[in-house]
Amino acid sequence: MTETPVPYFLYALGILLREGTEAMLVVVALAAGVRQMGQARRVCEIYAGAALAVAASILMAWGVEALISDDASDTLEGVFQLVAAGTLFYVSSWLTAKTQASRWHDFLFSNLKESSRRALPFAMGLTAFLAVLREGAETIVFFQALLAGASKGLEQHAIWAGMGAAAALLLIMFFALQRFLVKIPLGPFFRATSVLLYALAIVFVGQGIASFQESGVVHATFIPYVPTIKALGIFPTVQTLGAQLVLFAFSAGALLVPQWQEGLAGHGRKLARKMTKGRRPAPAPATQPLSKRDSQAASSAS
């Protein structure tokens, strides 16, 4: 079978860059927050918590790899791939990406406030540890599914190369934020990576159903003249292609419906402004001067 290492390199690069950026932004924001509160001594505590989380994530990845050997069943591989597809769809949703900044702000503000009020030892370090560990756990699931779908050789080497490239980019971004206070355009970044991760979720769905079919859990109804492209999760069966089409429809809806709603809201606001500008106060009724007869009648009545 022909190996296609380039897609796997891009998948690995996109996953680690997205998850690593989220974790890094939490850590950098926590460090900036404690500095603004006059507690700069706790910055080392935050970085220590983040470093411990990275080490714990590596240990978890090693443990998962040891438990799931090369002889793992196709059913188990299919479970990892479908779980990864569902998680990718959730974390890549337009709503999640759009409200990420506000949710981070609320999360960080509450933790900073609680820490300053109670002065808990290593509270900020624990917050950084849990935030980075959550991203690490998600990354382990994604890469386990990615490695399960890749063939040994060039494709798996491409995954490791993508991870190395993403790690180097994350280090550059971290030091740039620390030294030069570079602002990352979060909106475009999360939108671009969300599209990539939606595509990867569709790939994982196809590979997961195919793994179930190889183990006999799911029946396979073959379609003639459809090629097998493992790197894209395309297999010539009704079940795999049907599941991918359903997820594609949901992904397209998650991307396009909020944009459509936002466009309608913007059009409504413009229309309201035009209507407000078009309204002019009605002129006051003109007062008619009294005639001589009316003025005499008024004076006689008085």
Short mmCIF file of the C-alpha atoms (twelve columns), coordinates in Angstrom:
data_MODEL
# 
_entry.id   MODEL 
# 
loop_
_atom_site.group_PDB 
_atom_site.id 
_atom_site.type_symbol 
_atom_site.label_atom_id 
_atom_site.label_alt_id 
_atom_site.label_comp_id 
_atom_site.label_asym_id 
_atom_site.label_seq_id 
_atom_site.Cartn_x 
_atom_site.Cartn_y 
_atom_site.Cartn_z 
_atom_site.pdbx_PDB_model_num 
ATOM 1   C CA . MET A 1   0.000   0.000  0.000  1 
ATOM 2   C CA . THR A 2   1.308   3.455  -0.897 1 
ATOM 3   C CA . GLU A 3   2.295   5.541  2.126  1 
ATOM 4   C CA . THR A 4   1.167   9.176  2.399  1 
ATOM 5   C CA . PRO A 5   3.267   10.867 5.087  1 
ATOM 6   C CA . VAL A 6   2.344   14.518 4.330  1 
ATOM 7   C CA . PRO A 7   -1.265  14.364 5.642  1 
ATOM 8   C CA . TYR A 8   -0.086  12.707 8.863  1 
ATOM 9   C CA . PHE A 9   2.561   15.395 9.331  1 
ATOM 10  C CA . LEU A 10  -0.112  18.101 8.976  1 
ATOM 11  C CA . TYR A 11  -2.503  16.263 11.303 1 
ATOM 12  C CA . ALA A 12  0.139   15.965 14.021 1 
ATOM 13  C CA . LEU A 13  1.240   19.574 13.557 1 
ATOM 14  C CA . GLY A 14  -2.328  20.887 13.793 1 
ATOM 15  C CA . ILE A 15  -3.307  18.835 16.842 1 
ATOM 16  C CA . LEU A 16  -0.297  19.683 18.985 1 
ATOM 17  C CA . LEU A 17  -0.232  23.319 17.874 1 
ATOM 18  C CA . ARG A 18  -3.909  23.798 18.748 1 
ATOM 19  C CA . GLU A 19  -3.828  21.988 22.103 1 
ATOM 20  C CA . GLY A 20  -0.435  23.412 23.054 1 
ATOM 21  C CA . THR A 21  -1.507  26.974 22.257 1 
ATOM 22  C CA . GLU A 22  -4.578  26.678 24.472 1 
ATOM 23  C CA . ALA A 23  -2.483  25.396 27.386 1 
ATOM 24  C CA . MET A 24  0.224   28.001 26.810 1 
ATOM 25  C CA . LEU A 25  -2.258  30.886 26.762 1 
ATOM 26  C CA . VAL A 26  -3.698  29.772 30.103 1 
ATOM 27  C CA . VAL A 27  -0.221  29.656 31.653 1 
ATOM 28  C CA . VAL A 28  0.860   33.022 30.221 1 
ATOM 29  C CA . ALA A 29  -2.419  34.664 31.282 1 
ATOM 30  C CA . LEU A 30  -2.080  33.282 34.814 1 
ATOM 31  C CA . ALA A 31  1.488   34.602 35.038 1 
ATOM 32  C CA . ALA A 32  0.417   38.039 33.788 1 
ATOM 33  C CA . GLY A 33  -2.484  38.079 36.261 1 
ATOM 34  C CA . VAL A 34  -0.371  37.387 39.342 1 
ATOM 35  C CA . ARG A 35  2.143   40.020 38.221 1 
ATOM 36  C CA . GLN A 36  -0.640  42.596 37.993 1 
ATOM 37  C CA . MET A 37  -1.777  41.603 41.487 1 
ATOM 38  C CA . GLY A 38  1.711   42.293 42.833 1 
ATOM 39  C CA . GLN A 39  2.481   38.600 43.437 1 
ATOM 40  C CA . ALA A 40  5.305   38.122 40.946 1 
ATOM 41  C CA . ARG A 41  6.883   35.556 43.262 1 
ATOM 42  C CA . ARG A 42  4.119   33.121 42.286 1 
ATOM 43  C CA . VAL A 43  5.081   33.111 38.592 1 
ATOM 44  C CA . CYS A 44  7.643   30.360 39.240 1 
ATOM 45  C CA . GLU A 45  4.879   28.387 40.952 1 
ATOM 46  C CA . ILE A 46  2.741   28.605 37.800 1 
ATOM 47  C CA . TYR A 47  5.569   27.554 35.506 1 
ATOM 48  C CA . ALA A 48  6.433   24.669 37.849 1 
ATOM 49  C CA . GLY A 49  2.833   23.455 37.759 1 
ATOM 50  C CA . ALA A 50  2.782   23.622 33.975 1 
ATOM 51  C CA . ALA A 51  6.102   21.749 33.704 1 
ATOM 52  C CA . LEU A 52  4.836   19.020 36.045 1 
ATOM 53  C CA . ALA A 53  1.706   18.683 33.882 1 
ATOM 54  C CA . VAL A 54  3.820   18.253 30.749 1 
ATOM 55  C CA . ALA A 55  5.870   15.559 32.508 1 
ATOM 56  C CA . ALA A 56  2.690   13.853 33.735 1 
ATOM 57  C CA . SER A 57  1.241   13.929 30.204 1 
ATOM 58  C CA . ILE A 58  4.370   12.272 28.816 1 
ATOM 59  C CA . LEU A 59  4.130   9.577  31.512 1 
ATOM 60  C CA . MET A 60  0.451   9.036  30.698 1 
ATOM 61  C CA . ALA A 61  1.263   8.723  27.006 1 
ATOM 62  C CA . TRP A 62  3.951   6.157  27.806 1 
ATOM 63  C CA . GLY A 63  1.520   4.246  30.032 1 
ATOM 64  C CA . VAL A 64  -1.192  4.199  27.379 1 
ATOM 65  C CA . GLU A 65  1.317   3.038  24.766 1 
ATOM 66  C CA . ALA A 66  2.508   0.270  27.102 1 
ATOM 67  C CA . LEU A 67  -1.026  -0.903 27.840 1 
ATOM 68  C CA . ILE A 68  -2.049  -0.813 24.186 1 
ATOM 69  C CA . SER A 69  0.636   -2.868 22.495 1 
ATOM 70  C CA . ASP A 70  1.208   -3.327 18.800 1 
ATOM 71  C CA . ASP A 71  -1.018  -6.408 19.011 1 
ATOM 72  C CA . ALA A 72  -4.018  -4.378 20.154 1 
ATOM 73  C CA . SER A 73  -7.277  -5.518 18.621 1 
ATOM 74  C CA . ASP A 74  -8.953  -3.660 15.810 1 
ATOM 75  C CA . THR A 75  -11.933 -3.116 18.113 1 
ATOM 76  C CA . LEU A 76  -9.810  -1.225 20.649 1 
ATOM 77  C CA . GLU A 77  -8.257  0.866  17.896 1 
ATOM 78  C CA . GLY A 78  -11.749 1.652  16.613 1 
ATOM 79  C CA . VAL A 79  -12.842 2.766  20.089 1 
ATOM 80  C CA . PHE A 80  -9.910  5.190  20.355 1 
ATOM 81  C CA . GLN A 81  -10.560 6.557  16.877 1 
ATOM 82  C CA . LEU A 82  -14.278 7.158  17.496 1 
ATOM 83  C CA . VAL A 83  -13.642 8.712  20.916 1 
ATOM 84  C CA . ALA A 84  -11.030 10.976 19.328 1 
ATOM 85  C CA . ALA A 85  -13.481 11.937 16.561 1 
ATOM 86  C CA . GLY A 86  -16.165 12.893 19.076 1 
ATOM 87  C CA . THR A 87  -13.717 14.880 21.208 1 
ATOM 88  C CA . LEU A 88  -12.314 16.657 18.169 1 
ATOM 89  C CA . PHE A 89  -15.798 17.634 17.035 1 
ATOM 90  C CA . TYR A 90  -16.558 19.066 20.481 1 
ATOM 91  C CA . VAL A 91  -13.366 21.064 20.999 1 
ATOM 92  C CA . SER A 92  -13.387 22.312 17.397 1 
ATOM 93  C CA . SER A 93  -16.923 23.673 17.402 1 
ATOM 94  C CA . TRP A 94  -17.368 27.280 16.263 1 
ATOM 95  C CA . LEU A 95  -19.134 28.200 19.507 1 
ATOM 96  C CA . THR A 96  -16.286 26.817 21.621 1 
ATOM 97  C CA . ALA A 97  -13.678 28.713 19.597 1 
ATOM 98  C CA . LYS A 98  -15.723 31.906 19.586 1 
ATOM 99  C CA . THR A 99  -16.360 31.981 23.354 1 
ATOM 100 C CA . GLN A 100 -12.920 30.659 24.342 1 
ATOM 101 C CA . ALA A 101 -11.563 34.075 25.294 1 
ATOM 102 C CA . SER A 102 -14.524 34.977 27.514 1 
ATOM 103 C CA . ARG A 103 -14.516 31.583 29.238 1 
ATOM 104 C CA . TRP A 104 -10.784 31.827 29.825 1 
ATOM 105 C CA . HIS A 105 -11.276 35.324 31.262 1 
ATOM 106 C CA . ASP A 106 -13.937 34.135 33.705 1 
ATOM 107 C CA . PHE A 107 -11.918 31.048 34.635 1 
ATOM 108 C CA . LEU A 108 -8.706  32.969 35.270 1 
ATOM 109 C CA . PHE A 109 -10.408 35.828 37.098 1 
ATOM 110 C CA . SER A 110 -12.185 33.492 39.520 1 
ATOM 111 C CA . ASN A 111 -9.012  31.525 40.248 1 
ATOM 112 C CA . LEU A 112 -6.900  34.632 40.724 1 
ATOM 113 C CA . LYS A 113 -9.501  36.139 43.047 1 
ATOM 114 C CA . GLU A 114 -9.812  32.952 45.099 1 
ATOM 115 C CA . SER A 115 -6.052  32.601 45.372 1 
ATOM 116 C CA . SER A 116 -5.529  36.189 46.510 1 
ATOM 117 C CA . ARG A 117 -8.326  35.913 49.084 1 
ATOM 118 C CA . ARG A 118 -7.254  32.653 50.707 1 
ATOM 119 C CA . ALA A 119 -3.526  32.697 49.876 1 
ATOM 120 C CA . LEU A 120 -3.545  28.935 49.343 1 
ATOM 121 C CA . PRO A 121 -0.082  27.399 48.921 1 
ATOM 122 C CA . PHE A 122 0.623   26.385 45.316 1 
ATOM 123 C CA . ALA A 123 -2.951  27.332 44.305 1 
ATOM 124 C CA . MET A 124 -1.881  28.972 41.058 1 
ATOM 125 C CA . GLY A 125 0.530   26.140 40.350 1 
ATOM 126 C CA . LEU A 126 -2.299  23.651 40.776 1 
ATOM 127 C CA . THR A 127 -4.500  25.680 38.430 1 
ATOM 128 C CA . ALA A 128 -1.788  25.686 35.748 1 
ATOM 129 C CA . PHE A 129 -1.158  21.979 36.348 1 
ATOM 130 C CA . LEU A 130 -4.821  21.033 35.833 1 
ATOM 131 C CA . ALA A 131 -5.241  23.283 32.777 1 
ATOM 132 C CA . VAL A 132 -2.178  21.850 31.007 1 
ATOM 133 C CA . LEU A 133 -2.968  18.276 32.078 1 
ATOM 134 C CA . ARG A 134 -6.461  18.529 30.541 1 
ATOM 135 C CA . GLU A 135 -4.970  19.536 27.204 1 
ATOM 136 C CA . GLY A 136 -2.371  16.793 27.553 1 
ATOM 137 C CA . ALA A 137 -5.022  14.130 28.128 1 
ATOM 138 C CA . GLU A 138 -6.927  15.248 25.018 1 
ATOM 139 C CA . THR A 139 -3.707  15.218 22.999 1 
ATOM 140 C CA . ILE A 140 -2.929  11.640 24.094 1 
ATOM 141 C CA . VAL A 141 -6.328  10.437 22.865 1 
ATOM 142 C CA . PHE A 142 -5.880  12.233 19.538 1 
ATOM 143 C CA . PHE A 143 -2.375  10.908 18.894 1 
ATOM 144 C CA . GLN A 144 -3.263  7.382  19.947 1 
ATOM 145 C CA . ALA A 145 -6.004  7.414  17.321 1 
ATOM 146 C CA . LEU A 146 -3.668  9.010  14.782 1 
ATOM 147 C CA . LEU A 147 -0.942  6.406  15.326 1 
ATOM 148 C CA . ALA A 148 -3.503  3.603  15.121 1 
ATOM 149 C CA . GLY A 149 -4.491  4.731  11.612 1 
ATOM 150 C CA . ALA A 150 -0.933  5.235  10.346 1 
ATOM 151 C CA . SER A 151 1.246   2.524  8.908  1 
ATOM 152 C CA . LYS A 152 4.647   1.785  10.360 1 
ATOM 153 C CA . GLY A 153 7.411   3.552  8.543  1 
ATOM 154 C CA . LEU A 154 7.055   6.904  6.807  1 
ATOM 155 C CA . GLU A 155 3.572   7.721  8.114  1 
ATOM 156 C CA . GLN A 156 4.432   7.205  11.792 1 
ATOM 157 C CA . HIS A 157 7.743   9.021  11.282 1 
ATOM 158 C CA . ALA A 158 5.768   11.907 9.761  1 
ATOM 159 C CA . ILE A 159 3.615   12.057 12.909 1 
ATOM 160 C CA . TRP A 160 6.687   12.365 15.120 1 
ATOM 161 C CA . ALA A 161 8.128   15.002 12.783 1 
ATOM 162 C CA . GLY A 162 4.875   16.984 12.987 1 
ATOM 163 C CA . MET A 163 4.985   16.807 16.779 1 
ATOM 164 C CA . GLY A 164 8.574   18.059 16.784 1 
ATOM 165 C CA . ALA A 165 7.741   20.954 14.452 1 
ATOM 166 C CA . ALA A 166 4.733   21.932 16.578 1 
ATOM 167 C CA . ALA A 167 6.825   21.786 19.776 1 
ATOM 168 C CA . ALA A 168 9.421   24.094 18.216 1 
ATOM 169 C CA . LEU A 169 6.723   26.556 17.108 1 
ATOM 170 C CA . LEU A 170 5.171   26.521 20.582 1 
ATOM 171 C CA . LEU A 171 8.535   27.329 22.177 1 
ATOM 172 C CA . ILE A 172 9.020   30.248 19.783 1 
ATOM 173 C CA . MET A 173 5.505   31.529 20.517 1 
ATOM 174 C CA . PHE A 174 6.041   31.223 24.277 1 
ATOM 175 C CA . PHE A 175 9.292   33.200 24.315 1 
ATOM 176 C CA . ALA A 176 7.819   35.755 21.906 1 
ATOM 177 C CA . LEU A 177 4.897   36.318 24.266 1 
ATOM 178 C CA . GLN A 178 7.197   36.606 27.246 1 
ATOM 179 C CA . ARG A 179 9.797   38.867 25.697 1 
ATOM 180 C CA . PHE A 180 8.059   40.917 23.067 1 
ATOM 181 C CA . LEU A 181 4.421   40.737 24.192 1 
ATOM 182 C CA . VAL A 182 3.349   39.612 20.724 1 
ATOM 183 C CA . LYS A 183 -0.425  39.297 20.412 1 
ATOM 184 C CA . ILE A 184 -1.621  36.117 18.769 1 
ATOM 185 C CA . PRO A 185 -4.691  36.659 16.541 1 
ATOM 186 C CA . LEU A 186 -6.798  34.113 18.412 1 
ATOM 187 C CA . GLY A 187 -9.897  34.391 16.238 1 
ATOM 188 C CA . PRO A 188 -8.255  33.490 12.894 1 
ATOM 189 C CA . PHE A 189 -5.978  30.945 14.592 1 
ATOM 190 C CA . PHE A 190 -8.804  28.999 16.218 1 
ATOM 191 C CA . ARG A 191 -10.957 29.184 13.093 1 
ATOM 192 C CA . ALA A 192 -8.164  27.777 10.909 1 
ATOM 193 C CA . THR A 193 -7.263  24.993 13.320 1 
ATOM 194 C CA . SER A 194 -10.942 24.192 13.873 1 
ATOM 195 C CA . VAL A 195 -11.370 23.474 10.154 1 
ATOM 196 C CA . LEU A 196 -8.315  21.205 10.227 1 
ATOM 197 C CA . LEU A 197 -9.533  19.336 13.310 1 
ATOM 198 C CA . TYR A 198 -13.040 18.948 11.853 1 
ATOM 199 C CA . ALA A 199 -11.422 17.273 8.853  1 
ATOM 200 C CA . LEU A 200 -9.386  15.046 11.161 1 
ATOM 201 C CA . ALA A 201 -12.553 14.060 13.054 1 
ATOM 202 C CA . ILE A 202 -14.091 12.930 9.760  1 
ATOM 203 C CA . VAL A 203 -10.930 10.921 9.015  1 
ATOM 204 C CA . PHE A 204 -11.068 9.258  12.447 1 
ATOM 205 C CA . VAL A 205 -14.733 8.316  11.998 1 
ATOM 206 C CA . GLY A 206 -13.929 6.528  8.747  1 
ATOM 207 C CA . GLN A 207 -10.913 4.760  10.238 1 
ATOM 208 C CA . GLY A 208 -12.808 3.808  13.406 1 
ATOM 209 C CA . ILE A 209 -15.714 2.227  11.531 1 
ATOM 210 C CA . ALA A 210 -13.224 0.419  9.285  1 
ATOM 211 C CA . SER A 211 -11.450 -0.973 12.374 1 
ATOM 212 C CA . PHE A 212 -14.772 -2.270 13.683 1 
ATOM 213 C CA . GLN A 213 -15.426 -3.861 10.300 1 
ATOM 214 C CA . GLU A 214 -12.042 -5.588 10.318 1 
ATOM 215 C CA . SER A 215 -12.818 -7.070 13.742 1 
ATOM 216 C CA . GLY A 216 -16.301 -8.145 12.647 1 
ATOM 217 C CA . VAL A 217 -18.191 -5.860 15.024 1 
ATOM 218 C CA . VAL A 218 -19.758 -3.840 12.174 1 
ATOM 219 C CA . HIS A 219 -20.996 -5.349 8.922  1 
ATOM 220 C CA . ALA A 220 -19.315 -4.111 5.738  1 
ATOM 221 C CA . THR A 221 -21.365 -3.308 2.627  1 
ATOM 222 C CA . PHE A 222 -18.853 -2.642 -0.127 1 
ATOM 223 C CA . ILE A 223 -19.285 -0.037 -2.868 1 
ATOM 224 C CA . PRO A 224 -17.572 -0.761 -6.201 1 
ATOM 225 C CA . TYR A 225 -15.172 1.710  -7.831 1 
ATOM 226 C CA . VAL A 226 -14.571 3.665  -4.589 1 
ATOM 227 C CA . PRO A 227 -10.840 3.828  -3.800 1 
ATOM 228 C CA . THR A 228 -9.315  3.164  -0.393 1 
ATOM 229 C CA . ILE A 229 -7.425  6.214  0.904  1 
ATOM 230 C CA . LYS A 230 -6.466  5.342  4.474  1 
ATOM 231 C CA . ALA A 231 -4.825  8.701  5.223  1 
ATOM 232 C CA . LEU A 232 -8.170  10.431 4.534  1 
ATOM 233 C CA . GLY A 233 -10.246 7.749  6.240  1 
ATOM 234 C CA . ILE A 234 -11.943 6.809  2.964  1 
ATOM 235 C CA . PHE A 235 -12.943 3.148  2.644  1 
ATOM 236 C CA . PRO A 236 -15.291 1.642  0.006  1 
ATOM 237 C CA . THR A 237 -18.151 0.732  2.359  1 
ATOM 238 C CA . VAL A 238 -21.577 2.221  2.946  1 
ATOM 239 C CA . GLN A 239 -21.015 2.334  6.705  1 
ATOM 240 C CA . THR A 240 -17.769 4.323  6.669  1 
ATOM 241 C CA . LEU A 241 -18.829 6.785  3.977  1 
ATOM 242 C CA . GLY A 242 -22.282 7.222  5.546  1 
ATOM 243 C CA . ALA A 243 -20.809 8.045  8.969  1 
ATOM 244 C CA . GLN A 244 -18.401 10.510 7.366  1 
ATOM 245 C CA . LEU A 245 -21.183 12.241 5.436  1 
ATOM 246 C CA . VAL A 246 -23.242 12.632 8.612  1 
ATOM 247 C CA . LEU A 247 -20.307 14.123 10.519 1 
ATOM 248 C CA . PHE A 248 -19.470 16.337 7.546  1 
ATOM 249 C CA . ALA A 249 -23.030 17.710 7.595  1 
ATOM 250 C CA . PHE A 250 -22.811 18.431 11.329 1 
ATOM 251 C CA . SER A 251 -19.388 20.062 10.907 1 
ATOM 252 C CA . ALA A 252 -20.607 22.255 8.063  1 
ATOM 253 C CA . GLY A 253 -23.607 23.272 10.154 1 
ATOM 254 C CA . ALA A 254 -21.418 24.076 13.160 1 
ATOM 255 C CA . LEU A 255 -19.260 26.309 10.968 1 
ATOM 256 C CA . LEU A 256 -21.872 27.969 8.756  1 
ATOM 257 C CA . VAL A 257 -24.964 28.391 10.952 1 
ATOM 258 C CA . PRO A 258 -23.302 30.767 13.479 1 
ATOM 259 C CA . GLN A 259 -21.916 32.838 10.596 1 
ATOM 260 C CA . TRP A 260 -25.376 32.992 9.029  1 
ATOM 261 C CA . GLN A 261 -26.934 34.021 12.347 1 
ATOM 262 C CA . GLU A 262 -24.255 36.636 12.894 1 
ATOM 263 C CA . GLY A 263 -24.851 37.996 9.391  1 
ATOM 264 C CA . LEU A 264 -28.587 38.242 10.037 1 
ATOM 265 C CA . ALA A 265 -27.956 40.016 13.336 1 
ATOM 266 C CA . GLY A 266 -25.587 42.481 11.650 1 
ATOM 267 C CA . HIS A 267 -28.123 43.152 8.890  1 
ATOM 268 C CA . GLY A 268 -30.795 43.745 11.516 1 
ATOM 269 C CA . ARG A 269 -28.579 46.218 13.372 1 
ATOM 270 C CA . LYS A 270 -27.845 48.132 10.161 1 
ATOM 271 C CA . LEU A 271 -31.538 48.266 9.308  1 
ATOM 272 C CA . ALA A 272 -32.376 49.525 12.791 1 
ATOM 273 C CA . ARG A 273 -29.777 52.278 12.513 1 
ATOM 274 C CA . LYS A 274 -31.150 53.345 9.123  1 
ATOM 275 C CA . MET A 275 -34.678 53.463 10.499 1 
ATOM 276 C CA . THR A 276 -33.491 55.496 13.480 1 
ATOM 277 C CA . LYS A 277 -31.720 57.968 11.217 1 
ATOM 278 C CA . GLY A 278 -34.773 58.220 8.940  1 
ATOM 279 C CA . ARG A 279 -37.050 59.224 11.768 1 
ATOM 280 C CA . ARG A 280 -37.309 63.000 12.237 1 
ATOM 281 C CA . PRO A 281 -39.284 64.701 14.986 1 
ATOM 282 C CA . ALA A 282 -42.645 65.974 13.761 1 
ATOM 283 C CA . PRO A 283 -42.704 69.779 13.449 1 
ATOM 284 C CA . ALA A 284 -44.665 71.659 16.079 1 
ATOM 285 C CA . PRO A 285 -48.057 72.943 14.855 1 
ATOM 286 C CA . ALA A 286 -47.831 76.477 13.557 1 
ATOM 287 C CA . THR A 287 -49.707 79.036 15.668 1 
ATOM 288 C CA . GLN A 288 -52.136 81.168 13.697 1 
ATOM 289 C CA . PRO A 289 -52.241 84.874 14.585 1 
ATOM 290 C CA . LEU A 290 -55.569 85.977 16.042 1 
ATOM 291 C CA . SER A 291 -57.760 88.147 13.905 1 
ATOM 292 C CA . LYS A 292 -59.163 91.455 15.178 1 
ATOM 293 C CA . ARG A 293 -62.605 89.948 15.783 1 
ATOM 294 C CA . ASP A 294 -61.122 87.008 17.751 1 
ATOM 295 C CA . SER A 295 -58.930 89.334 19.820 1 
ATOM 296 C CA . GLN A 296 -61.900 91.591 20.651 1 
ATOM 297 C CA . ALA A 297 -64.005 88.553 21.608 1 
ATOM 298 C CA . ALA A 298 -61.207 87.291 23.834 1 
ATOM 299 C CA . SER A 299 -60.782 90.688 25.515 1 
ATOM 300 C CA . SER A 300 -64.552 91.049 26.066 1 
ATOM 301 C CA . ALA A 301 -64.706 87.522 27.532 1 
ATOM 302 C CA . SER A 302 -61.952 88.393 29.921 1 
# 
